[in-house]
Amino acid sequence: MSNKPVHVALAILYRDGKFLLQLRDNIPGILYPGHWGFFGGHMERDETPEVAIGRELLEEISYAPPQMSKFGLYSDSSVVRHIFHGALDVELSQLVLGEGWDMDLLTPEEIRQGEGYSRKAGEMRPLGLIHQQILLDFIKADLERNC
């Protein structure tokens, strides 16, 4: 068994001041079951983060963003998260959910509170803690850039 961390590419997609998130399947054994998180996923062998994020977004929501920029790198002992960001330039109704339980645009206030309502689940669902922290960092950096 390898002790090397897994590399993943994740997307912060935004539209109209809100952030697109995936409600992860509520399946025991996966990371953050039933939590809101980013679209994206594991990088394949010899795949760059830039290629991985494009592939993952096509697989998960049938979306090819016109441009993605690197936001940062978040690492712990088991996962290296390559974070990208870009505008969502289509309506939510034009996306095809290929993975996960639900998707929606969450407001910065919902992100600060750490939960958002899912119409499919019919209830408030929590954000994954690392996803919430990354979004809070992004919101703060965006405010600092625009001041």
C-alpha positions as CSV (number, residue, x, y, z in Angstrom):
1,M,0.0,0.0,0.0
2,S,1.3,3.4,-1.0
3,N,1.7,6.3,1.5
4,K,1.7,8.8,-1.3
5,P,-1.1,11.4,-1.2
6,V,-3.7,11.3,-3.9
7,H,-3.8,14.2,-6.2
8,V,-7.2,15.7,-7.2
9,A,-8.2,18.7,-9.3
10,L,-11.2,20.7,-8.0
11,A,-13.2,23.6,-9.5
12,I,-14.6,26.7,-8.0
13,L,-17.3,27.8,-10.5
14,Y,-19.2,31.0,-9.9
15,R,-22.2,32.8,-11.5
16,D,-24.1,35.9,-10.3
17,G,-22.2,36.0,-7.0
18,K,-23.0,32.4,-6.2
19,F,-20.9,29.2,-6.3
20,L,-21.7,25.9,-8.0
21,L,-21.4,23.0,-5.7
22,Q,-22.2,19.3,-5.9
23,L,-24.1,17.5,-3.2
24,R,-22.1,14.3,-2.9
25,D,-23.9,11.0,-2.9
26,N,-25.0,9.9,0.6
27,I,-23.0,6.6,0.4
28,P,-21.0,5.4,3.4
29,G,-17.3,5.0,2.6
30,I,-16.8,8.0,0.4
31,L,-15.3,11.2,1.5
32,Y,-17.9,13.7,2.7
33,P,-21.0,11.6,2.0
34,G,-24.2,13.8,1.7
35,H,-22.1,17.0,1.9
36,W,-21.8,19.9,-0.5
37,G,-18.4,20.0,-2.2
38,F,-16.6,20.9,-5.5
39,F,-16.9,19.3,-8.8
40,G,-13.6,17.6,-9.8
41,G,-11.8,14.5,-8.8
42,H,-8.8,12.2,-9.0
43,M,-6.0,12.9,-11.5
44,E,-5.1,10.0,-13.7
45,R,-1.6,8.8,-13.9
46,D,0.6,11.3,-15.9
47,E,-2.3,13.7,-16.1
48,T,-1.7,17.4,-15.4
49,P,-4.1,19.2,-13.0
50,E,-5.2,21.4,-15.9
51,V,-6.2,18.4,-18.1
52,A,-7.8,16.6,-15.1
53,I,-10.1,19.5,-14.2
54,G,-11.3,19.8,-17.8
55,R,-11.9,16.0,-18.0
56,E,-13.7,15.9,-14.6
57,L,-16.0,18.8,-15.4
58,L,-17.0,17.2,-18.7
59,E,-17.7,13.8,-17.0
60,E,-19.5,15.3,-14.0
61,I,-21.6,18.1,-15.5
62,S,-21.0,18.1,-19.3
63,Y,-19.4,21.5,-19.0
64,A,-16.2,22.8,-20.6
65,P,-15.4,26.2,-19.0
66,P,-14.0,28.8,-21.5
67,Q,-11.2,29.5,-19.0
68,M,-9.9,28.2,-15.7
69,S,-7.2,29.7,-13.5
70,K,-5.2,28.2,-10.7
71,F,-6.3,29.4,-7.3
72,G,-4.1,27.4,-5.0
73,L,-2.9,24.1,-3.6
74,Y,-4.3,22.6,-0.4
75,S,-2.5,19.5,1.0
76,D,-2.7,17.2,3.9
77,S,-1.1,13.8,4.5
78,S,-3.6,12.0,2.2
79,V,-4.7,14.5,-0.4
80,V,-3.2,17.2,-2.6
81,R,-6.0,19.4,-3.9
82,H,-5.2,21.5,-7.0
83,I,-7.9,24.2,-6.9
84,F,-9.0,26.0,-10.1
85,H,-11.6,28.8,-10.6
86,G,-13.6,30.1,-13.4
87,A,-16.9,31.7,-14.4
88,L,-19.9,29.4,-15.1
89,D,-21.2,31.0,-18.3
90,V,-24.3,28.8,-18.8
91,E,-27.5,28.4,-16.9
92,L,-27.7,25.7,-14.2
93,S,-30.5,24.0,-16.3
94,Q,-27.9,23.5,-19.1
95,L,-25.7,21.3,-17.0
96,V,-26.1,17.6,-16.9
97,L,-25.4,16.1,-13.5
98,G,-23.4,12.9,-14.2
99,E,-22.1,12.4,-10.6
100,G,-23.5,13.2,-7.2
101,W,-27.0,13.6,-5.7
102,D,-27.7,17.3,-6.5
103,M,-26.1,20.5,-7.6
104,D,-26.9,24.1,-6.9
105,L,-25.5,27.6,-6.7
106,L,-24.9,28.5,-3.0
107,T,-24.5,32.1,-1.8
108,P,-21.5,33.4,0.2
109,E,-23.8,33.5,3.3
110,E,-24.7,29.8,3.0
111,I,-21.0,29.1,2.6
112,R,-20.2,31.1,5.7
113,Q,-23.0,29.2,7.6
114,G,-21.6,25.9,6.4
115,E,-24.8,24.5,4.9
116,G,-27.2,24.8,1.9
117,Y,-30.6,23.6,1.0
118,S,-30.9,20.7,-1.5
119,R,-34.2,20.4,-3.4
120,K,-33.5,16.8,-4.2
121,A,-32.7,15.9,-0.6
122,G,-35.5,18.1,0.7
123,E,-33.3,19.5,3.5
124,M,-30.3,21.5,4.5
125,R,-27.1,19.7,3.9
126,P,-23.6,20.6,5.3
127,L,-20.6,21.7,3.3
128,G,-17.5,19.6,3.5
129,L,-15.2,21.4,6.0
130,I,-12.2,21.6,3.5
131,H,-14.6,22.8,0.8
132,Q,-16.0,25.5,3.0
133,Q,-12.5,26.7,4.0
134,I,-11.3,26.8,0.4
135,L,-14.4,28.8,-0.6
136,L,-14.0,31.2,2.4
137,D,-10.3,31.7,1.4
138,F,-11.4,32.4,-2.2
139,I,-14.1,34.8,-1.2
140,K,-11.6,36.7,1.0
141,A,-9.0,36.8,-1.8
142,D,-11.6,38.0,-4.3
143,L,-12.6,40.8,-2.0
144,E,-9.0,41.8,-1.5
145,R,-8.4,41.8,-5.2
146,N,-11.4,44.0,-5.8
147,C,-10.7,46.6,-3.1
